[in-house]
Amino acid sequence: MMAGLADPVLGSQRIFRAVLDAMSHPGRVVSVEPPSETPEPLRRATASVCLALADVETPLWLDAAARHPAVIDYLRFHCGCPVTSEPRAARFGVIADPGRMPTLEAFDAGSDEYPDRSATVIIQVESFAEGSGRRLAGPGIADEALIEARGLPDRFWEAVRANRALFPRGVDLILAAQDAIVGLPRSTRVSG
């Protein structure tokens, strides 16, 4: 079995704080502590977020690109999380191939009474560039933030706008490149 975090307790705490920072400041590129080893095709940042957030009470859905026996075994061993075949049943989703990702409507958007029970979807991207790309506005952003996430299909940004229209319901998104993440909570407005 591949090794996870060098120090599972402190490492998880640092990653959790990094996820909070990313979600509190949409569009900010935030570094995360990488695990010792990561099974392909998971990026280190994706594995880090899963190792810190997934547990026995959080069903995880993996897209076809990520649904490899080594990935499933790694996540079950280190997180204890059940792996579901239905996106709607997942608390977390992992998208390794954004070009073939299902619509965001496939995931649980919560309800008007319990919007906090929605899914969080982790989407792997090639890289980030701050200061160019899409304009982000909303809670946690002083005026606007600019972020370019390479490797996303054009239809992704329209899906983010449609997801925002569901607020307070909707899914929260975490974009993951090699050792960094960008948070896109459902409250974020996207233009450009």
C-alpha positions as CSV (number, residue, x, y, z in Angstrom):
1,M,0.0,0.0,0.0
2,M,1.3,3.4,-0.9
3,A,2.1,5.8,2.0
4,G,-0.3,8.6,2.7
5,L,0.6,11.7,4.8
6,A,3.9,11.6,6.6
7,D,2.2,12.8,9.8
8,P,-1.5,11.9,9.3
9,V,-2.8,14.1,12.2
10,L,-0.8,17.3,11.7
11,G,-0.8,16.9,8.0
12,S,-4.6,16.6,7.9
13,Q,-4.9,19.7,10.1
14,R,-2.6,21.7,7.8
15,I,-4.5,20.6,4.7
16,F,-7.9,21.3,6.3
17,R,-6.7,24.9,7.1
18,A,-5.5,25.2,3.5
19,V,-9.0,24.1,2.2
20,L,-10.6,26.6,4.6
21,D,-8.3,29.3,3.2
22,A,-9.1,28.4,-0.4
23,M,-12.9,28.3,0.2
24,S,-12.8,31.5,2.2
25,H,-10.9,33.3,-0.6
26,P,-12.2,32.1,-3.9
27,G,-9.7,32.3,-6.7
28,R,-6.7,32.3,-4.4
29,V,-4.1,29.6,-5.2
30,V,-3.4,27.8,-2.0
31,S,-0.6,25.3,-1.5
32,V,-1.4,22.0,0.2
33,E,0.9,19.5,1.9
34,P,1.4,16.6,-0.5
35,P,1.1,13.0,0.6
36,S,4.2,10.8,0.5
37,E,2.9,8.8,-2.5
38,T,-0.1,9.2,-4.8
39,P,-1.6,6.6,-7.1
40,E,-2.1,7.6,-10.7
41,P,-4.1,9.4,-12.0
42,L,-4.7,11.4,-8.7
43,R,-2.7,14.6,-8.5
44,R,-1.0,15.2,-5.1
45,A,-3.4,18.1,-4.2
46,T,-6.4,15.9,-5.0
47,A,-5.1,13.1,-2.8
48,S,-4.3,15.6,0.0
49,V,-7.8,17.0,0.1
50,C,-9.3,13.5,0.1
51,L,-6.9,12.3,2.9
52,A,-7.9,15.4,5.0
53,L,-11.6,15.4,4.4
54,A,-12.9,12.0,3.5
55,D,-13.8,9.5,6.2
56,V,-16.1,6.6,7.0
57,E,-19.2,8.9,6.9
58,T,-18.4,10.6,3.6
59,P,-19.2,8.5,0.5
60,L,-16.8,9.3,-2.3
61,W,-17.6,9.1,-6.1
62,L,-14.7,8.7,-8.6
63,D,-15.1,9.4,-12.3
64,A,-14.1,6.7,-14.8
65,A,-10.6,8.2,-15.1
66,A,-10.0,8.0,-11.4
67,R,-11.8,4.7,-10.7
68,H,-8.7,2.5,-10.7
69,P,-8.3,-0.3,-8.2
70,A,-5.1,1.3,-6.8
71,V,-6.9,4.6,-6.2
72,I,-9.9,2.9,-4.6
73,D,-7.6,0.8,-2.3
74,Y,-5.5,3.9,-1.4
75,L,-8.5,6.0,-0.4
76,R,-10.3,3.2,1.4
77,F,-7.1,2.3,3.3
78,H,-6.2,5.9,4.3
79,C,-9.6,7.4,4.7
80,G,-12.0,4.5,5.3
81,C,-14.4,6.2,3.0
82,P,-17.0,4.2,1.1
83,V,-16.8,4.5,-2.7
84,T,-20.2,4.9,-4.4
85,S,-21.1,4.4,-8.0
86,E,-23.7,7.2,-8.0
87,P,-22.7,10.9,-7.9
88,R,-25.9,11.9,-6.2
89,A,-25.0,9.6,-3.2
90,A,-21.5,11.1,-2.7
91,R,-20.5,13.8,-0.2
92,F,-17.3,14.2,-2.3
93,G,-16.7,13.7,-5.9
94,V,-13.3,13.4,-7.7
95,I,-13.0,14.4,-11.4
96,A,-9.7,13.3,-12.9
97,D,-10.9,14.0,-16.5
98,P,-12.7,17.3,-16.6
99,G,-13.4,16.9,-20.3
100,R,-15.7,14.1,-19.5
101,M,-17.1,15.2,-16.2
102,P,-20.8,14.8,-15.6
103,T,-23.0,17.9,-15.1
104,L,-22.9,19.4,-11.6
105,E,-26.6,18.6,-11.4
106,A,-25.6,15.0,-11.1
107,F,-24.3,15.7,-7.5
108,D,-26.4,16.5,-4.4
109,A,-27.0,20.2,-4.2
110,G,-28.5,20.0,-0.8
111,S,-32.0,21.3,0.0
112,D,-33.5,24.6,1.0
113,E,-33.7,23.4,4.6
114,Y,-30.2,21.8,4.6
115,P,-28.0,23.4,1.9
116,D,-25.0,22.4,4.0
117,R,-25.6,18.7,3.1
118,S,-24.5,19.2,-0.5
119,A,-21.6,17.6,-2.2
120,T,-18.1,19.0,-2.7
121,V,-16.5,18.2,-6.1
122,I,-12.7,18.1,-6.5
123,I,-11.7,18.7,-10.1
124,Q,-8.2,18.1,-11.4
125,V,-6.7,20.8,-13.6
126,E,-3.4,21.1,-15.4
127,S,-2.3,24.4,-13.7
128,F,-3.3,27.8,-12.4
129,A,-2.4,31.3,-13.3
130,E,-3.5,34.2,-11.0
131,G,-4.2,37.6,-12.5
132,S,-5.7,36.5,-15.7
133,G,-8.6,34.4,-16.9
134,R,-12.1,34.3,-15.4
135,R,-13.3,37.1,-13.1
136,L,-14.6,36.0,-9.7
137,A,-16.7,38.0,-7.3
138,G,-18.7,37.3,-4.1
139,P,-18.0,36.6,-0.5
140,G,-14.3,36.4,0.4
141,I,-13.3,38.5,-2.6
142,A,-12.6,42.2,-1.9
143,D,-13.4,43.5,-5.4
144,E,-12.7,40.7,-7.9
145,A,-10.2,37.9,-8.4
146,L,-8.8,36.6,-11.7
147,I,-8.0,33.0,-12.1
148,E,-7.1,30.8,-15.0
149,A,-7.4,27.1,-14.5
150,R,-5.9,25.3,-17.5
151,G,-7.5,22.0,-18.6
152,L,-11.2,22.8,-18.0
153,P,-13.7,22.6,-20.8
154,D,-15.4,25.9,-21.8
155,R,-18.8,24.4,-20.7
156,F,-17.4,24.2,-17.1
157,W,-17.7,27.9,-16.5
158,E,-21.4,28.0,-17.7
159,A,-22.0,25.1,-15.2
160,V,-20.5,27.2,-12.4
161,R,-22.8,30.1,-13.2
162,A,-25.8,27.7,-13.3
163,N,-24.7,26.2,-9.9
164,R,-24.5,29.8,-8.5
165,A,-28.1,30.4,-9.5
166,L,-29.2,27.6,-7.1
167,F,-27.8,29.4,-4.1
168,P,-28.1,28.7,-1.1
169,R,-28.2,25.2,-2.6
170,G,-25.5,24.0,-5.0
171,V,-22.2,22.1,-4.9
172,D,-18.9,23.5,-3.8
173,L,-15.9,23.1,-6.0
174,I,-12.2,22.6,-5.4
175,L,-9.9,22.8,-8.3
176,A,-6.7,20.9,-7.8
177,A,-3.4,21.2,-9.7
178,Q,-0.1,19.5,-8.6
179,D,0.4,20.8,-5.0
180,A,-2.2,23.6,-5.0
181,I,-6.0,24.2,-4.9
182,V,-8.4,26.9,-5.7
183,G,-11.8,27.0,-4.0
184,L,-15.0,27.9,-5.9
185,P,-17.8,27.8,-3.3
186,R,-21.4,28.0,-4.6
187,S,-21.6,31.6,-3.7
188,T,-19.0,32.7,-6.2
189,R,-20.0,34.7,-9.2
190,V,-18.1,34.1,-12.5
191,S,-17.8,36.3,-15.5
192,G,-15.5,36.5,-18.5
